[in-house]
Amino acid sequence: MAESVSRSASGRARLVLFLVFAAAVCGALVLYTVQHRRPLIPADSDHAGFLPPPQCLRCHGPGASSPRGPNHPLNDQCLGCHERA
């Protein structure tokens, strides 16, 4: 009888730990979603008007005057991530 009580208590403790962990992960995801801002496209003369990705890559492509950094994703859909200022 004492063994079944301790199993029940340990099972309950694991459930509580799991629920606390799940709540923390959900809270972190909500916080990230609320605080995340998309990178802005500058509001200067070089970026005026609609810029399709091929036009962006003239300056930001490999070997161009202002290439994307080494940690930038290789996706060429600029407006999928970046937003106008």
C-alpha positions as CSV (number, residue, x, y, z in Angstrom):
1,M,0.0,0.0,0.0
2,A,2.8,2.5,0.9
3,E,4.5,1.7,-2.4
4,S,1.4,2.6,-4.5
5,V,1.1,5.9,-2.5
6,S,4.7,6.8,-3.3
7,R,4.2,5.9,-7.0
8,S,1.1,8.1,-7.1
9,A,3.0,11.0,-5.5
10,S,6.0,10.6,-7.9
11,G,3.6,10.5,-10.9
12,R,1.9,13.6,-9.7
13,A,5.2,15.4,-9.2
14,R,6.3,14.5,-12.7
15,L,3.0,15.8,-14.1
16,V,3.4,19.1,-12.2
17,L,7.0,19.4,-13.4
18,F,5.9,18.8,-17.0
19,L,3.0,21.3,-16.7
20,V,5.4,23.9,-15.3
21,F,7.9,23.3,-18.1
22,A,5.2,23.4,-20.8
23,A,3.8,26.7,-19.4
24,A,7.3,28.2,-19.4
25,V,7.9,27.2,-23.1
26,C,4.5,28.5,-24.1
27,G,5.1,31.8,-22.2
28,A,8.5,32.2,-23.9
29,L,7.0,31.6,-27.3
30,V,4.2,34.2,-26.7
31,L,6.8,36.7,-25.3
32,Y,9.0,36.2,-28.4
33,T,6.1,36.6,-30.8
34,V,4.9,39.8,-29.1
35,Q,8.3,41.4,-28.9
36,H,9.8,40.3,-32.3
37,R,10.0,43.0,-34.9
38,R,10.9,42.4,-38.5
39,P,14.1,44.1,-39.8
40,L,13.3,47.4,-41.5
41,I,14.2,48.4,-45.0
42,P,15.7,51.9,-44.7
43,A,13.6,54.8,-45.8
44,D,16.4,56.4,-48.0
45,S,16.7,57.2,-51.7
46,D,18.4,53.8,-52.4
47,H,15.4,51.9,-51.1
48,A,12.6,54.2,-52.3
49,G,9.6,52.6,-54.2
50,F,8.9,49.0,-54.7
51,L,12.0,46.8,-54.7
52,P,11.7,43.3,-56.1
53,P,14.2,40.8,-54.7
54,P,16.4,40.9,-57.9
55,Q,16.8,44.6,-57.5
56,C,17.7,44.1,-53.8
57,L,20.4,41.6,-54.7
58,R,22.2,44.0,-57.0
59,C,23.6,45.6,-53.8
60,H,23.0,42.8,-51.3
61,G,24.0,39.8,-53.3
62,P,27.3,37.9,-53.1
63,G,30.2,40.1,-54.2
64,A,28.1,43.2,-54.3
65,S,28.8,46.6,-52.7
66,S,26.8,45.7,-49.5
67,P,26.4,41.9,-49.3
68,R,24.3,40.1,-46.8
69,G,26.2,39.0,-43.7
70,P,27.4,35.4,-43.2
71,N,24.5,34.7,-40.8
72,H,21.8,36.0,-43.1
73,P,19.5,33.2,-44.5
74,L,19.9,32.4,-48.1
75,N,16.3,33.1,-48.9
76,D,15.9,35.6,-51.7
77,Q,12.3,36.7,-50.8
78,C,13.4,39.9,-49.0
79,L,9.9,41.2,-48.2
80,G,9.0,37.9,-46.6
81,C,11.2,39.0,-43.6
82,H,12.0,42.7,-44.0
83,E,9.4,45.4,-43.7
84,R,9.4,49.0,-45.0
85,A,10.3,51.8,-42.6
